[in-house]
Amino acid sequence: MAHKSLRRLVAALIVLGTMAVSGRAYAAPYQDGLVAYEQGQFIDAIREFRSLAVTGHPGAEFMLGVMHFNGFGVDRNEKVAAIYFRLAAEQGDAGAQLAFGSLHVRGIGVMQNLVEARKWLSICSRSATPELARQATALISATASLMTAAEISRADRDAERWRPVRAGLVRP
């Protein structure tokens, strides 16, 4: 059941278009990857997204997370999906923050950790995308009763201190 709801969440994130293109040099390959993904040409999409992810493109990292989570064009691997979601989340991709926090709530691909979940969901709740913020806030509320006051305080403090970081193996 938890997997189905997380799959619906990931699908909704794609529909919401949370993967912002960061720079003109990335626009064409990223759009090519999205078009290939939407057409079910997952091998082509993977190729485009991997080439961008190496440079730290958060939208491409998010999409690779989606593809690994669902097994589109690759073997289904929730742990690899979590890695890609984290890379994009650390750079400020709100969709990835919501996905990564959700994985921690459920312990899918990562160890269940409500402090980490609340941290990422709190960061996402400040998103400029209202639907993402709403979903993050709902998950925060749903898990609050499972946490101690100290855990909530630590998660909120970590979220407040968080700043996006540049990622990628190669910097353009």
C-alpha positions in Angstrom: 0.0 0.0 0.0 2.8 2.4 0.9 4.5 1.7 -2.4 1.3 2.5 -4.4 0.8 5.8 -2.6 4.5 6.8 -3.2 4.2 5.8 -6.8 1.2 8.1 -7.2 3.1 10.9 -5.4 6.1 10.5 -7.8 3.7 10.5 -10.8 2.1 13.7 -9.5 5.4 15.3 -9.1 6.2 14.7 -12.8 2.8 16.1 -13.8 3.4 19.2 -11.7 6.5 19.9 -13.7 8.7 20.5 -10.7 11.9 19.8 -12.6 13.0 23.4 -13.5 15.6 23.7 -16.3 18.7 25.4 -14.9 20.4 27.1 -17.7 20.0 27.3 -21.5 22.8 24.8 -22.2 20.7 22.2 -20.5 17.3 23.0 -22.0 17.4 21.0 -25.2 18.9 17.7 -23.8 16.6 17.9 -20.7 13.5 18.5 -22.9 14.6 15.7 -25.2 14.8 13.5 -22.1 11.3 14.5 -20.9 9.8 13.9 -24.4 11.4 10.5 -24.6 10.1 9.7 -21.1 6.6 10.8 -21.9 6.7 8.7 -25.1 7.8 5.6 -23.2 11.3 5.7 -24.9 13.0 5.1 -21.5 16.4 4.0 -22.9 16.7 7.4 -24.7 15.4 9.2 -21.7 17.9 7.5 -19.4 20.8 8.4 -21.8 19.8 12.1 -21.8 19.2 12.3 -18.1 22.4 10.5 -17.2 24.5 12.9 -19.3 23.0 15.8 -17.5 23.1 14.2 -14.0 26.9 13.9 -14.2 27.0 17.7 -14.3 24.6 18.0 -11.4 21.4 18.9 -13.2 18.7 18.5 -10.5 15.8 17.9 -12.9 17.7 15.0 -14.6 18.7 13.6 -11.2 15.0 13.7 -10.1 13.9 12.0 -13.3 16.6 9.3 -12.8 15.2 8.8 -9.4 11.7 8.4 -10.8 12.9 5.9 -13.4 14.8 3.8 -10.9 11.9 3.9 -8.5 9.4 2.7 -11.1 11.8 0.5 -13.1 11.4 2.4 -16.3 14.2 1.6 -18.7 16.3 0.2 -15.8 15.9 -2.5 -13.1 13.7 -1.2 -10.4 15.9 -0.1 -7.5 14.5 2.0 -4.6 18.0 2.5 -3.1 19.4 4.0 -6.4 16.2 6.1 -6.7 16.8 7.5 -3.2 20.4 8.4 -4.1 19.1 10.4 -7.1 16.3 12.0 -5.2 18.8 13.1 -2.5 21.2 14.6 -5.1 18.4 16.7 -6.5 16.9 17.5 -3.1 20.2 18.8 -1.9 20.3 21.3 -4.8 16.8 22.6 -4.0 14.5 20.6 -6.2 11.2 20.7 -4.3 9.8 17.6 -6.0 12.9 15.6 -5.0 12.7 17.0 -1.5 9.1 15.7 -1.2 10.0 12.3 -2.7 13.1 11.9 -0.5 11.2 12.9 2.6 8.4 10.5 1.7 10.9 7.6 1.3 12.2 8.3 4.8 8.6 8.3 6.2 8.0 4.9 4.8 11.5 3.4 5.0 11.6 2.7 1.2 15.1 2.6 -0.3 16.4 4.1 3.0 16.1 3.3 6.6 13.0 4.8 8.1 13.9 8.1 9.7 11.2 10.5 10.7 13.7 13.2 11.6 15.2 13.2 8.1 11.7 12.9 6.7 10.5 15.9 8.5 13.6 17.9 7.6 13.1 17.3 3.9 9.4 17.8 4.0 9.8 21.0 6.0 12.2 22.3 3.3 9.7 21.3 0.6 6.8 23.0 2.5 8.5 26.3 1.7 8.3 25.6 -2.0 6.9 28.1 -4.5 4.8 25.3 -5.9 1.6 25.3 -3.8 0.7 21.6 -4.4 4.1 20.4 -3.4 4.0 22.6 -0.3 0.5 21.2 0.5 1.6 17.6 0.2 4.7 18.2 2.3 2.6 19.9 5.0 0.1 17.0 5.0 2.9 14.5 5.5 4.5 16.5 8.3 1.2 16.6 10.1 0.6 12.9 9.6 3.9 11.9 11.1 4.1 14.5 13.9 2.3 12.2 16.4 5.0 9.5 15.8 7.8 11.8 16.9 9.1 13.1 20.2 9.3 16.8 20.8 13.1 16.5 20.7 13.0 14.8 17.3 10.7 17.5 15.9 12.9 20.2 17.3 16.0 18.6 15.7 14.3 18.1 12.3 13.0 21.7 12.3 16.4 23.1 13.3 18.1 21.1 10.5 15.5 22.3 8.0 16.0 25.9 9.0 19.8 25.6 8.7 19.6 23.8 5.3 21.0 25.6 2.2 21.1 24.2 -1.3 24.5 22.8 -2.5 25.9 22.3 -5.9 26.2 18.6 -6.9 27.6 16.7 -9.8 30.7 14.8 -10.7 31.7 17.4 -13.3 30.9 21.1 -13.2 30.1 22.7 -16.5 
